[in-house]
């Protein structure tokens, strides 16, 4: 079996750990949401005046809370993340991540996908309101911990109902977003040929 590429060790692993540490800090710092709500009843913690806050949001669906509160979303998006992780490694083995930006993107995707996948697998089992329920019920309550809330100047013009607040996100989401930008940039870079990789530097 081939060794795990070093970029996954030096980039994906630290970012995955940072994602999980920050999420668990939020889980222990803020009370869990009430029965029919998806955010903690605790007040926001303002980090940067008028710009950045911490709070606790449960996201069972996709971006912007799509699918929250449905019975299908936790299972569907759990399978989507597993499928995405498999695809990343399949494409890696096939050499699809050919240049450096693409390799960085792959490492960031692994950190982000694995971070949110871990949430969906385990966070539902820590909810006190479901602690006496069967295994599959608790698994179905899985969610992603979102906690970073920012207010962007001019964003309310794009999304009037937002009042300027960008959708709450986490470290894993940030990794996935940066990876998407890097993949776009990598599309404009030529692939390195085998001859170029093996060509010795000129004296």
C-alpha positions in Angstrom: 0.0 0.0 0.0 1.4 3.4 -0.9 2.1 5.9 1.8 -0.4 8.7 2.4 0.8 11.8 0.3 2.6 14.2 2.6 0.3 17.1 1.7 -2.6 15.3 3.4 -0.5 14.9 6.6 0.9 18.5 6.8 -2.3 20.3 5.6 -5.4 18.1 5.8 -4.7 16.7 9.2 -4.0 20.0 11.1 -7.0 21.7 9.5 -9.2 18.7 10.3 -8.1 18.9 13.9 -8.6 22.7 14.0 -12.1 22.2 12.6 -13.1 19.6 15.2 -11.5 21.4 18.2 -13.3 24.6 17.4 -16.6 22.8 16.9 -16.4 20.9 20.2 -15.5 24.2 22.0 -18.7 25.7 20.6 -20.7 22.6 21.6 -19.4 22.8 25.2 -19.5 26.7 25.3 -23.1 27.1 24.1 -26.3 25.3 25.1 -27.9 23.0 22.5 -30.8 24.5 20.5 -34.4 24.1 21.8 -36.7 21.4 20.3 -37.9 23.3 17.3 -34.9 25.6 16.7 -31.5 25.3 15.1 -29.5 27.8 17.0 -28.5 28.0 20.6 -30.6 30.1 23.0 -27.4 31.7 24.3 -26.4 35.2 23.1 -23.8 35.6 20.4 -20.2 36.3 21.5 -18.9 39.3 19.7 -15.2 38.9 18.7 -14.7 41.9 16.4 -17.0 44.8 17.0 -19.7 44.9 14.3 -18.0 42.3 12.1 -17.4 38.8 13.7 -19.4 36.8 16.2 -19.4 33.2 17.6 -22.6 31.4 18.1 -24.0 27.8 17.8 -26.0 26.7 14.7 -27.1 23.2 13.8 -27.2 22.6 10.1 -28.7 19.3 9.1 -28.9 20.3 5.4 -26.8 22.0 2.9 -25.7 25.6 2.5 -28.2 28.3 3.8 -29.8 25.6 5.9 -31.5 23.9 2.9 -33.1 20.7 4.3 -33.0 21.6 7.9 -35.7 19.9 9.9 -36.4 17.2 7.3 -36.1 13.5 7.8 -34.1 12.9 4.6 -31.4 15.6 4.8 -29.2 14.1 7.5 -28.9 10.7 5.6 -28.7 12.2 2.1 -25.9 14.7 3.0 -24.1 12.1 5.0 -24.0 9.9 1.9 -23.0 12.9 -0.3 -20.0 13.6 1.9 -18.9 9.9 1.9 -19.2 9.8 -1.9 -17.3 13.1 -2.2 -14.4 11.7 -0.1 -14.2 8.6 -2.2 -14.2 10.6 -5.4 -11.4 12.8 -4.2 -9.1 9.8 -3.6 -10.2 8.1 -6.9 -9.3 11.3 -8.9 -6.1 11.7 -6.9 -5.0 8.1 -7.9 -5.9 8.9 -11.5 -3.7 12.0 -11.5 -6.5 14.5 -11.9 -4.9 16.8 -9.4 -1.9 17.5 -11.6 -0.5 20.9 -10.6 0.3 22.4 -7.2 -3.0 24.5 -6.8 -5.0 21.4 -7.6 -3.0 19.3 -5.0 -3.6 22.0 -2.4 -7.3 22.0 -3.3 -7.5 18.2 -2.8 -5.9 18.5 0.6 -8.3 21.2 1.6 -11.3 19.3 0.3 -10.2 16.2 2.4 -10.0 18.4 5.5 -13.4 20.1 4.9 -15.3 17.0 3.8 -13.9 14.9 6.6 -14.6 17.6 9.2 -18.3 17.9 8.3 -18.7 14.1 7.8 -17.4 13.6 11.4 -20.1 16.0 12.6 -22.9 14.2 10.8 -21.7 10.9 12.1 -21.3 11.8 15.8 -22.9 15.1 16.9 -26.4 13.7 17.0 -25.4 11.2 19.7 -24.4 14.1 22.0 -27.8 15.8 22.0 -29.4 15.4 25.4 -32.9 15.6 24.1 -32.3 12.4 22.1 -30.0 10.5 24.4 -32.6 7.8 25.3 -33.7 7.2 21.7 -32.6 4.3 19.4 -29.3 4.3 17.5 -30.8 5.1 14.1 -32.9 7.9 15.5 -29.8 9.5 17.0 -27.9 9.0 13.8 -30.7 10.8 11.9 -30.3 13.8 14.2 -26.7 14.3 12.9 -25.8 17.9 12.0 -22.9 20.1 11.1 -21.8 22.6 13.8 -21.7 26.1 12.3 -20.4 29.0 14.4 -18.6 31.8 12.5 -20.9 34.7 11.8 -19.7 37.7 9.9 -21.4 40.9 8.7 -20.2 42.0 5.3 -20.6 45.6 4.1 -22.9 45.7 1.1 -24.0 42.1 1.5 -27.6 43.2 2.3 -27.8 44.5 -1.3 -27.2 41.0 -2.6 -29.4 39.3 0.0 -31.8 41.8 1.4 -33.2 39.5 4.1 -29.7 38.8 5.5 -29.4 42.3 7.1 -25.7 42.0 5.9 -25.0 38.8 7.7 -23.2 36.1 5.6 -24.5 32.5 6.2 -22.9 31.1 9.3 -20.1 28.7 8.5 -17.1 26.8 10.1 -13.5 25.9 9.4 -14.4 22.9 7.2 -16.7 25.1 5.1 -13.8 27.6 4.7 -11.5 24.8 3.5 -14.0 23.7 0.9 -14.6 27.2 -0.4 -10.8 27.9 -0.7 -10.5 24.6 -2.5 -13.1 25.6 -5.0 -11.2 28.7 -5.8 -7.9 26.8 -6.2 -9.5 24.3 -8.5 -10.7 27.1 -10.7 -7.2 28.6 -10.8 -5.7 25.2 -11.5 -7.8 24.9 -14.6 -5.8 27.8 -16.1 -2.5 26.2 -15.4 -0.9 23.6 -17.8 -0.3 20.2 -16.4 3.3 19.2 -15.7 4.4 16.5 -18.1 6.4 13.5 -16.9 9.4 14.9 -18.9 9.2 18.3 -17.2 9.1 16.6 -13.8 12.1 14.5 -14.4 14.2 17.1 -16.3 17.2 18.1 -14.2 17.8 21.7 -13.5 20.2 23.6 -15.8 23.7 24.3 -14.5 
